[in-house]
Amino acid sequence: MRTAVVYVHGLWVGGWETAWLRARVARVIGGESHAFDYRSVSGTIDDHAAGLARFLTSLHADTLHLVAHSLGGIVILECFERHLRQAPLPPGRAVFLGTPVRGSEAAQRLARFRFGTALLGRAAREVLLAPRAYRWTADRDLGVIAGDLAVGFGRLMGKLPQPSDGTVMVGETDLPGAKQRLVMPVSHTGLVLSATVARQVAVFLRDGRFENGPAA
């Protein structure tokens, strides 16, 4: 039985930053790991979603889990909504880390600067500047982890009005349809570097529930 875990990175990175997370999750659940890389600043959100769909359907696995950080979670959402409704995947679970499914106050502030819209890129502008009514409808359990340690890029745009991980506000990660939601004392970057977060990700992928976590 082959288990695969696919990681989808966020804005301005390339998946390399998930190396520790992947190694820690693998120690708990085993299996093979893949980092799906996409050019987050160029291309549309549908370009990235279509590329992910092609990547996922090319894998030969009996169990297929998904883990996403920040914008990567929206790529997964768009992938399932637009491209995988008629293409069933192997069973598995998913975890989103700091994904701003309700738009991003920090991105909206950045876009007010002349250089800001270019820095964000087209895909992020499409999904972060105007909130969308996302709902998780894929046939797999989803866990959501948000951070509330307000240290990060978003603070450069000014103090955010609600608890946040420094870039994404906790309320911006609230996704209807998720099975369980957890708030942890980590920053936006810390979501992919924290050993404690990695443990929670692994436990959810393995058991379908966070370790000692509340229900959504």
Wavefront OBJ file of the C-alpha trace (Angstrom):
o trace
v 0.000 0.000 0.000
v 1.560 3.275 -1.133
v 0.917 6.473 0.797
v 1.811 9.831 -0.737
v 1.701 13.266 0.872
v 1.673 16.278 -1.466
v 2.694 19.688 -0.114
v 1.552 22.889 -1.827
v 3.548 25.983 -0.865
v 2.416 29.566 -0.461
v 3.321 32.920 -2.012
v 6.957 33.829 -2.877
v 8.460 30.443 -1.955
v 9.055 27.195 -3.798
v 8.411 24.286 -1.450
v 11.955 24.026 -0.099
v 10.770 25.566 3.166
v 8.608 22.486 3.845
v 11.580 20.102 4.069
v 11.503 19.886 7.875
v 7.725 19.582 7.925
v 7.824 16.783 5.380
v 10.512 14.886 7.268
v 8.647 15.169 10.570
v 5.329 14.059 9.074
v 7.019 11.123 7.335
v 8.405 9.900 10.652
v 4.851 9.562 11.967
v 2.889 8.267 8.987
v 5.575 7.033 6.607
v 5.010 7.075 2.873
v 6.510 9.255 0.181
v 6.376 13.043 0.057
v 6.119 15.393 -2.890
v 6.381 19.187 -3.005
v 4.222 20.606 -5.787
v 5.989 23.703 -7.085
v 4.252 26.472 -8.994
v 5.239 30.028 -9.878
v 3.084 31.808 -7.359
v 3.659 35.343 -8.670
v 3.112 34.572 -12.360
v 0.064 32.906 -13.862
v -3.539 32.805 -12.718
v -5.018 30.852 -9.849
v -6.584 28.541 -12.431
v -3.180 27.935 -14.040
v -1.893 26.728 -10.680
v -5.032 24.713 -9.927
v -4.887 22.977 -13.302
v -1.204 22.191 -12.834
v -1.914 20.680 -9.425
v -4.732 18.570 -10.865
v -2.388 17.159 -13.487
v 0.229 16.456 -10.841
v -2.164 14.706 -8.461
v -3.718 12.514 -11.134
v -0.256 11.434 -12.284
v 0.642 9.931 -8.913
v 0.227 6.221 -8.324
v -0.755 5.885 -4.680
v -3.321 3.991 -2.638
v -3.665 6.858 -0.136
v -3.115 10.495 -1.083
v -2.877 13.232 1.545
v -2.588 16.982 0.919
v -0.909 19.665 3.035
v -0.900 23.339 2.073
v 0.553 26.520 3.487
v -1.088 29.914 2.953
v -1.970 30.538 -0.733
v -1.365 26.841 -1.419
v -4.622 25.982 0.316
v -6.541 28.157 -2.116
v -4.770 26.428 -5.013
v -6.097 23.140 -3.618
v -9.605 24.556 -3.190
v -9.676 25.837 -6.763
v -8.206 22.558 -7.998
v -11.027 20.511 -6.493
v -13.736 22.975 -7.503
v -12.629 23.427 -11.110
v -10.692 20.341 -12.171
v -11.219 17.285 -9.970
v -14.992 16.975 -9.679
v -15.005 14.226 -12.312
v -11.522 12.852 -11.615
v -11.616 10.792 -8.414
v -8.395 10.590 -6.437
v -7.225 7.933 -3.977
v -8.689 8.449 -0.488
v -6.863 10.621 1.990
v -7.060 13.724 4.138
v -5.940 17.349 3.921
v -4.532 20.022 6.243
v -4.371 23.765 5.543
v -1.839 25.909 7.419
v -2.614 29.619 7.632
v -4.660 29.714 4.423
v -6.535 33.048 4.010
v -9.714 31.647 2.488
v -11.663 34.783 3.470
v -9.288 37.212 1.794
v -6.260 38.934 3.267
v -6.176 42.263 5.055
v -2.376 42.294 4.767
v -2.552 41.721 0.994
v -5.171 44.450 0.630
v -2.888 46.885 2.433
v 0.104 45.876 0.303
v -1.943 46.420 -2.875
v -2.395 50.089 -1.974
v 1.269 50.690 -2.770
v 2.372 51.198 -6.363
v 4.672 48.173 -6.259
v 2.281 46.096 -4.174
v 0.069 44.615 -6.874
v 3.092 43.482 -8.897
v 4.654 41.953 -5.805
v 1.520 39.982 -5.044
v 1.153 38.577 -8.539
v -2.017 37.882 -10.475
v -3.163 34.728 -8.675
v -2.919 36.274 -5.212
v -4.710 39.397 -6.409
v -7.535 37.258 -7.761
v -8.239 35.471 -4.479
v -6.888 37.644 -1.649
v -8.055 41.171 -2.431
v -11.775 40.374 -2.582
v -13.050 37.644 -0.226
v -14.675 34.643 -1.884
v -17.323 32.358 -0.408
v -15.158 29.244 -0.282
v -16.453 26.017 1.216
v -14.692 22.683 1.511
v -16.742 20.134 -0.424
v -14.085 17.593 -1.413
v -14.673 14.007 -0.340
v -11.915 13.971 2.280
v -11.583 15.294 5.809
v -9.907 18.683 6.153
v -8.136 20.081 9.185
v -7.260 23.787 9.455
v -4.436 25.174 11.604
v -4.086 28.911 12.213
v -1.357 30.742 14.120
v -1.810 33.586 16.590
v 1.802 34.689 17.155
v 1.740 38.093 15.443
v 5.261 38.170 14.023
v 5.594 38.354 10.254
v 5.473 40.223 6.966
v 1.946 41.473 7.459
v 3.032 43.559 10.445
v 5.057 45.720 8.058
v 1.725 46.900 6.680
v 0.610 47.953 10.168
v -0.954 46.150 13.100
v -3.716 43.789 12.026
v -7.086 44.392 13.721
v -7.627 40.786 14.862
v -5.458 37.971 16.266
v -3.079 36.813 13.557
v 0.091 34.899 12.767
v 1.662 38.184 11.696
v 0.479 37.796 8.102
v -2.928 36.097 8.127
v -5.640 36.800 10.676
v -7.102 33.794 12.472
v -10.598 34.664 11.224
v -9.369 34.691 7.626
v -8.615 30.952 7.861
v -12.159 29.943 8.816
v -13.362 27.539 6.127
v -16.887 26.066 6.234
v -16.845 22.334 5.658
v -13.595 21.716 7.524
v -13.804 18.870 10.009
v -11.616 20.484 12.647
v -9.839 23.752 13.313
v -6.901 24.482 15.612
v -5.206 27.732 16.668
v -1.573 27.430 17.764
v 0.966 29.963 19.152
v 3.106 30.180 16.013
v 3.789 32.745 13.289
v 2.939 32.384 9.619
v 6.403 31.040 8.811
v 6.381 29.014 12.021
v 3.447 27.004 10.695
v 5.868 25.118 8.425
v 8.848 25.135 10.817
v 7.267 24.142 14.122
v 7.752 20.557 15.290
v 4.502 20.796 17.255
v 2.552 21.859 14.172
v 4.143 19.043 12.177
v 3.013 16.577 14.828
v -0.560 17.855 14.605
v -0.485 17.641 10.797
v 0.772 14.057 10.926
v -1.798 12.993 13.520
v -4.665 14.492 11.511
v -3.509 12.794 8.311
v -3.185 9.491 10.168
v -6.272 9.621 12.416
v -8.578 12.236 10.933
v -8.432 14.346 14.100
v -5.932 16.683 15.714
v -4.258 15.486 18.878
v -6.391 16.710 21.820
v -7.858 19.368 19.539
v -11.363 20.870 19.560
v -13.906 20.165 16.854
v -14.513 22.765 14.146
l 1 2 3 4 5 6 7 8 9 10 11 12 13 14 15 16 17 18 19 20 21 22 23 24 25 26 27 28 29 30 31 32 33 34 35 36 37 38 39 40 41 42 43 44 45 46 47 48 49 50 51 52 53 54 55 56 57 58 59 60 61 62 63 64 65 66 67 68 69 70 71 72 73 74 75 76 77 78 79 80 81 82 83 84 85 86 87 88 89 90 91 92 93 94 95 96 97 98 99 100 101 102 103 104 105 106 107 108 109 110 111 112 113 114 115 116 117 118 119 120 121 122 123 124 125 126 127 128 129 130 131 132 133 134 135 136 137 138 139 140 141 142 143 144 145 146 147 148 149 150 151 152 153 154 155 156 157 158 159 160 161 162 163 164 165 166 167 168 169 170 171 172 173 174 175 176 177 178 179 180 181 182 183 184 185 186 187 188 189 190 191 192 193 194 195 196 197 198 199 200 201 202 203 204 205 206 207 208 209 210 211 212 213 214 215 216
